Amino acid sequence: MTRTLLRSPAFGRDLRKWLKSHPDSAASIESTLEQLSDDISHPSLRTHKLRGPLTGLWACSAGYDLRVVFEYVEHEGAEAILLLALGTHDQVY
């Protein structure tokens, strides 16, 4: 089941900032987002629920130390993924 990816303004800022300092990671991030849309439980994503102050949110891996934080939302009558943050483990948690 393919889900629509929605980008929050904060995710857009994080992505621009990350790509400015790591331009070589653009293809990897795009591939991760495509995989997330197509198959959220793919083993390479290491998708997991978050706890503590981030309870209710999810995260997946977009590289060795790069994480995407997201939540499930309803969009136009279907389940979608709202991308909330992008950064290293320490930046997003």
Summary of the structure (lengths in Angstrom):
residues: 93
radius of gyration: 12.5
end to end distance: 28.0
largest distance: 37.4
contacts: 251
relative contact order: 0.23
helix: 42%
strand: 33%
